Amino acid sequence: MSVDYRERSRPSRRRDFARGGAIINILTGLIFFGLLAAGVLWIMKTAGEAGKQYGDAMVNTQHKGMTLACQMNLRSIAQCLQTYAISEEKYPDSQQELVSYCGSSKLFRCPDPCGVDYVYIPGGGADDSPTTVLVYEPKPVHDGRCNVLLAGGQIASLPPEELKPLVEATLARRKR
């Protein structure tokens, strides 16, 4: 059997399909891996954003927890003041007297790491107006606000510019 040289040099139809198929396979692979990479990047971006949101939420929760712990300290101080006022018919004459009556100096400091000692304004009584300041934070610790215990038993979180006039009015009434 002899084979014609022309038939041997001519590529077979099978090879023609294989070459065309290889290009399609390469393009399909590029598209597939490109989409896969885009999906992975999207997942990483989403996970990064979720992690940031989670971290921000944890920080906010921690700040709110510290604010609540500070307000609970003021609530305990209010109970001590009420008990003292019932038995003595007036409030303590000094912060030291109030601290020793409450039995814990930890109550008189904000639990926030940036917290400060509370300030007690002595000389009041049960007949004080509800806006009279009894105990307050002199420095804004909680998102630019100061926690304050008012004579009406209310605990408020005020910006320094609102707290200052209340403290000044209380001190002016106490000097009379």
C-alpha positions in Angstrom: 0.0 0.0 0.0 1.3 3.2 -1.0 0.2 6.5 0.5 0.0 9.5 -1.5 2.3 12.2 -0.2 -0.4 14.9 -0.6 -2.7 13.0 1.6 -0.1 12.7 4.3 0.9 16.4 4.4 -2.7 17.5 4.5 -3.9 17.8 8.2 -6.7 15.5 9.0 -10.1 16.8 9.9 -9.7 15.5 13.4 -6.7 17.8 14.0 -8.6 20.8 12.7 -11.3 20.2 15.2 -8.8 19.7 18.0 -7.1 23.1 17.3 -10.4 24.9 17.3 -11.5 23.1 20.4 -8.2 24.0 22.1 -8.9 27.7 21.6 -12.5 27.3 22.9 -11.2 25.4 25.9 -8.6 28.1 26.7 -11.3 30.8 26.4 -13.7 28.8 28.5 -11.0 28.2 31.1 -10.1 31.9 31.2 -13.7 32.9 31.6 -14.2 30.3 34.3 -11.1 31.2 36.3 -11.9 34.9 35.8 -15.3 34.4 37.3 -14.0 32.3 40.0 -11.4 35.0 40.9 -14.1 37.7 40.8 -16.2 35.5 43.2 -13.4 35.0 45.6 -12.6 38.7 45.6 -16.2 39.6 46.2 -16.4 37.1 49.1 -13.1 38.6 50.6 -14.4 42.1 50.2 -17.8 41.2 51.8 -16.0 39.3 54.7 -13.8 42.3 55.2 -16.7 44.7 55.4 -18.6 42.4 57.7 -15.5 42.1 59.9 -15.2 45.9 60.1 -18.9 46.2 60.9 -18.5 43.6 63.6 -15.5 45.4 65.0 -17.3 48.7 65.0 -20.3 47.1 66.7 -18.1 45.6 69.4 -16.5 48.9 70.1 -19.9 50.6 70.3 -21.2 47.9 72.6 -18.2 48.3 74.8 -18.7 52.1 75.0 -22.4 51.6 75.8 -21.5 49.1 78.4 -19.1 51.5 80.1 -21.7 54.3 80.0 -24.2 51.9 81.6 -21.8 50.8 84.3 -21.1 54.5 85.1 -24.8 55.2 85.3 -25.2 52.2 87.6 -22.5 53.7 89.9 -24.5 56.9 90.0 -27.7 54.9 90.8 -25.9 53.3 93.7 -24.7 56.7 94.9 -28.3 58.0 94.7 -29.5 55.1 96.8 -26.8 55.9 99.4 -27.8 59.6 99.4 -31.4 58.7 99.9 -30.7 56.4 102.7 -28.4 59.0 104.3 -31.1 61.7 103.9 -33.7 59.6 105.5 -31.6 58.9 108.6 -29.9 62.3 108.9 -32.6 64.5 107.3 -29.9 66.1 105.0 -27.2 65.1 102.6 -23.6 64.5 103.7 -21.5 67.6 104.3 -18.5 66.3 102.2 -17.6 63.8 99.5 -15.4 62.0 102.0 -18.3 61.5 104.4 -20.5 60.2 101.5 -17.7 57.8 100.4 -17.3 56.4 103.9 -21.1 56.1 104.2 -21.4 54.2 100.9 -18.5 51.9 101.9 -16.8 51.8 98.5 -14.6 54.4 96.8 -14.9 52.4 93.6 -18.4 53.8 93.2 -17.0 57.3 92.9 -15.0 56.6 89.8 -16.2 56.0 86.3 -15.3 52.4 85.2 -14.3 53.6 81.7 -10.5 53.4 81.2 -10.6 57.1 80.5 -12.9 57.7 83.4 -12.5 60.3 86.1 -13.6 60.6 89.8 -17.1 61.9 90.3 -17.6 65.2 92.0 -20.2 65.5 94.8 -21.7 68.9 95.6 -22.4 68.9 99.3 -24.9 70.9 101.3 -28.2 69.9 99.7 -31.3 68.3 101.1 -34.5 66.6 100.2 -36.1 69.9 99.3 -33.7 70.6 96.4 -35.2 71.2 92.9 -35.1 68.2 90.6 -32.5 70.0 88.4 -30.0 70.4 91.2 -26.8 68.5 90.5 -25.7 66.2 93.2 -22.9 64.1 91.6 -21.3 64.6 88.2 -18.4 63.7 86.0 -16.2 66.8 85.5 -14.8 65.4 82.2 -16.8 64.2 79.2 -15.9 60.5 79.0 -18.9 59.0 77.2 -18.8 60.1 73.6 -18.3 63.7 74.6 -20.9 63.6 77.4 -20.9 63.6 81.2 -23.1 61.5 83.3 -24.8 63.4 86.1 -27.0 62.6 89.1 -29.8 65.1 89.7 -31.6 65.7 92.9 -34.8 64.2 91.5 -33.0 60.9 91.2 -32.7 61.2 87.5 -29.4 60.2 85.8 -28.7 62.1 82.7 -25.9 62.1 80.1 -25.2 65.7 79.2 -22.7 67.5 77.0 -20.3 69.8 79.0 -22.0 73.0 77.7 -25.3 71.9 79.2 -23.8 70.5 82.4 -21.8 73.6 83.3 -24.8 76.0 83.8 -26.5 73.4 86.0 -23.4 72.9 88.1 -23.0 76.7 88.4 -26.6 77.2 89.4 -26.3 74.4 92.0 -23.2 76.0 93.5 -24.9 79.4 93.5 -27.9 78.0 95.5 -25.5 76.3 97.9 -23.7 79.5 98.7 -26.8 81.3 99.8 
